[in-house]
Amino acid sequence: MRTVRGWFRDTTGGLPRTFWYLWTGTLINRLGSFVLVFLAIYLTQARHFSAAQAGLVIGLWGVGGAVGTTVGGTLVDRWGRRPTLLTAHLGAATMMLSLGFARPLWAVAVGALLLGTFAEAARPAFGAMMIDVVPERDRLRAFSLNYWAINLGFACAAVLAGLAAEAGYLLLFVVDAATTLATALIIFVKVGETRRAPTTSAVKGATSGPPRVGALRTIAADRVFLGFVVLNLFGALVFLQHISMLPIAMGDAGLSPATYGSVIALNGVLIVAGQLFVPRLIRGRSRSHVLALASVVMGVGFGLTAFADAAWFFGLTVLIWTLGEMLNSPSNATLIAELSPAELRGRYQGVFSLSWQVAGAVAPVLGGVVREHAGNGALWLGCAAIGMATALAHLLSGPARERRAARLRHPGAPVVPVTAVQPPPPQSAEAAATAPAEPVGARTPA
């Protein structure tokens, strides 16, 4: 009992109160995150759209998300974290209800586009707030706890949504909107602005970081960061097939929406059961190796879907790629935090989130086209091939990322060769996680 109590204290203790308000809002929001999980089934079964039309609508959600993260990232740095987050949540709740009442294809498409814009505009604001309030040494714990809350809510929502869908799909949209409003209320009442005002030297341009006026040029010239974003894009193209093509594949196998809800809930259950132990498992290990292993495991999991023909087999594939997701998420989160200059944190978060939104737009359309013209097996085996290629790219690009992160942590200090860096001391190990050699959404919706 004492050991369990000590583990719980080490895992949750010492984090700022503001973090726990954000964590609570995340959990509540995720408990009602019904719509995106069942959108493909809703469009094909309740609205009687074709698989291609459903893929187009889900793709427009991703297009809206790309706009939302880009605009949201800029607003986070210029307007503030709190007003951006509140506006995004209020807009998302409104559009959620509008989408639930939309009937023609054009209205559903426009609703999905605007909903994606508002929903994903919250992502860079939330990410910047987390980094603002949590000290560097505690960020791995904080991101893991937040990811745990996301998946606890997701696991419950997936099962409840399958039952609610049988009572009427409109209920999914109403509950999702209500939980989004509840999250906005928590932020409005309990969370203040976390953006630090620029110092006098910053106003005069004396900071060592890049100037705001050149933000986009700075990011465009940051090849190390953009390379990481591209690798995340390829990983997301594979991962997001569980939202678009997996429910259709299970429907073709004669499985009901409720069965899909139960199978996909295994993803959240496994993460809830094991994610809090992952930071200790990967602490002190090479981030590039962890990310490469995660890509391989996810590729194998999705690749095996080509042979699945029963609920238990689909469930097995979900469990396998979930293990890869669990390895990927904390390393991804801490690495993107370390690659983001403080004065451009919101825009860096926005550009990184953009990879998820581009994948959200492309994955369902690309998956539908491959499935229609090359077959179900080609789609899932192609996912496996992408996973293997991404793993190799992580191994090759990892050392450059770690050198860049070290320069941002200690500007002006000489760069120590990656292979010579020793594991961090205990007090900094949580933040560095896998720093010696070298994660959405989140789950991507936030």
Number of C-alpha atoms within 10 A of each C-alpha: 6 7 8 9 10 11 14 12 11 11 20 14 12 10 16 14 13 18 19 16 17 19 22 18 23 23 23 22 28 26 25 24 28 28 25 18 21 23 22 26 25 19 20 17 12 13 15 12 18 13 21 16 18 26 27 20 27 28 27 28 27 29 23 28 35 28 22 29 32 25 20 33 33 26 21 28 21 14 13 21 26 22 17 25 28 20 16 24 27 20 20 25 24 18 24 27 21 21 21 18 14 16 12 10 15 11 14 20 22 19 24 28 25 24 28 29 29 29 27 34 34 28 30 34 30 21 22 27 26 22 22 18 16 20 15 19 16 24 25 31 25 28 25 24 20 21 29 25 24 31 28 23 23 29 26 21 26 29 20 19 27 22 17 18 19 11 11 11 20 16 18 27 23 19 22 25 27 18 22 27 22 18 24 22 16 16 22 14 9 11 18 13 12 16 20 11 8 11 11 10 10 14 11 9 13 11 14 11 15 16 15 14 8 10 16 15 11 15 18 11 11 13 13 18 22 17 15 21 19 14 18 22 23 20 26 23 25 25 26 22 22 18 20 26 24 20 25 20 20 21 15 11 13 13 16 15 22 19 18 25 22 20 25 25 24 22 25 28 20 19 24 22 12 13 24 20 14 16 23 15 13 18 22 21 17 24 32 25 20 23 28 25 22 28 32 21 23 30 29 22 26 27 25 21 25 20 14 18 15 12 17 11 15 23 20 17 22 24 23 18 23 25 19 22 24 25 25 23 24 30 28 19 20 27 24 20 22 22 24 20 17 17 19 23 26 32 28 27 26 30 24 25 30 26 26 32 33 21 27 30 25 22 29 29 24 19 25 25 16 17 17 14 10 11 13 19 17 17 25 27 20 18 27 24 16 20 29 19 17 25 24 17 17 24 18 14 16 21 21 15 25 26 20 16 22 19 17 17 14 10 12 9 10 9 13 11 11 19 11 9 12 11 18 17 10 12 10 16 21 24 27 26 28 28 27 20 22 24 24 19 16 16 18 16 19 19
